[in-house]
Amino acid sequence: MTPADVAKATDGVRWMSLEHGTFFYDLIVKNGFRSILELGTLHGVGTCYLAAAAEQTGGHVVTVDLPWSATLKPEAAELLKKCGLRERVSIVRRKDGAEGFLVSRLDAAFAPFNFIYVDADHTYRPTVLFATLALASLVPGGYVCFDDINNSGYPDVRRAWQVVKQLPGVEITEHGNLGVCRRGSV
Ligand SMILES: C[S@@+](CC[C@H](N)C(=O)[O-])C[C@H]1O[C@@H](n2cnc3c(N)ncnc32)[C@H](O)[C@@H]1O
């Protein structure tokens, strides 16, 4: 599935835009990333774009949200089935959310991710927590991306982004509202 196909199949459902979906798709496919994590699933629109990229690389996506997201209409699994991408994705719903998931993975038994999209709780403390845990869960050369870094509706994310920019060992670029961190080899 191309990003344009995903946009068509998810038309009218919030949230990821075709522009952002294409940006992530290209980044993942260009780098051949196979281990992809999304924090914040909602209806699974973003998940569908990430899964379409994973289909190209032979990869897999894990998406994490809170239990309430299972009650959404459409629910992520439905949207993924519509795109023919259900098998590419593990949907994780936990009461302790993305932070609980990331902490549980900080264990030598789990392989780190190549690409992490942070799009969950948009308040300050969780965003800083997600950022630091996500960077710790990444292979060298991998990417963590954040939405809403320049969105005046989310001043907490802007503030958290200033903290992320100062973290050692990360190269930062900005693409409109998207903040992109590449983890170096240190
Ligand atoms: C902006 S939406 C995600 C949109 C989706 N990434 C997309 O691009 O289509 C934010 C989601 O984050 C979830 N969320 C909020 N706090 C969370 C937490 N602590 N852990 C995991 N998910 C959380 C919300 O339930 C909501 O579904």
The ligand as a Tripos MOL2 file, in Angstrom:
@<TRIPOS>MOLECULE
LIG
   27    29     1     0     0
SMALL
NO_CHARGES

@<TRIPOS>ATOM
      1 C1         -3.0860   12.1700   18.8930 C.3       1 LIG1
      2 S1         -3.7400   10.6120   19.3360 S.3       1 LIG1
      3 C2         -2.7390    9.4900   18.3870 C.3       1 LIG1
      4 C3         -2.9390    9.6130   16.9020 C.3       1 LIG1
      5 C4         -2.2550    8.5520   16.0760 C.3       1 LIG1
      6 N1         -0.8480    8.4270   16.4380 N.3       1 LIG1
      7 C5         -2.3390    8.8870   14.6060 C.2       1 LIG1
      8 O1         -1.3580    9.4370   14.0600 O.co2     1 LIG1
      9 O2         -3.3530    8.5940   13.9680 O.co2     1 LIG1
     10 C6         -3.1480   10.4020   20.9800 C.3       1 LIG1
     11 C7         -3.4320    9.0390   21.5950 C.3       1 LIG1
     12 O3         -2.5470    8.9020   22.7170 O.3       1 LIG1
     13 C8         -3.1870    8.1340   23.6680 C.3       1 LIG1
     14 N2         -2.5260    8.3030   24.9640 N.ar      1 LIG1
     15 C9         -2.6630    9.2920   25.8780 C.ar      1 LIG1
     16 N3         -1.8820    9.0640   26.9410 N.ar      1 LIG1
     17 C10        -1.2310    7.8960   26.6930 C.ar      1 LIG1
     18 C11        -0.2890    7.1210   27.4240 C.ar      1 LIG1
     19 N4          0.1490    7.5090   28.6090 N.pl3     1 LIG1
     20 N5          0.1550    5.9840   26.8760 N.ar      1 LIG1
     21 C12        -0.2820    5.5790   25.6470 C.ar      1 LIG1
     22 N6         -1.1710    6.2730   24.9200 N.ar      1 LIG1
     23 C13        -1.6460    7.4070   25.4350 C.ar      1 LIG1
     24 C14        -4.6290    8.6220   23.6490 C.3       1 LIG1
     25 O4         -5.4530    7.6290   24.2310 O.3       1 LIG1
     26 C15        -4.8380    8.8580   22.1550 C.3       1 LIG1
     27 O5         -5.4480    7.7290   21.5760 O.3       1 LIG1
@<TRIPOS>BOND
     1     1     2 1
     2     2     3 1
     3     2    10 1
     4     3     4 1
     5     4     5 1
     6     5     6 1
     7     5     7 1
     8     7     8 2
     9     7     9 1
    10    10    11 1
    11    11    12 1
    12    11    26 1
    13    12    13 1
    14    13    14 1
    15    13    24 1
    16    14    15 ar
    17    14    23 ar
    18    15    16 ar
    19    16    17 ar
    20    17    18 ar
    21    17    23 ar
    22    18    19 1
    23    18    20 ar
    24    20    21 ar
    25    21    22 ar
    26    22    23 ar
    27    24    25 1
    28    24    26 1
    29    26    27 1
@<TRIPOS>SUBSTRUCTURE
     1 LIG1         1 GROUP 0 **** ****
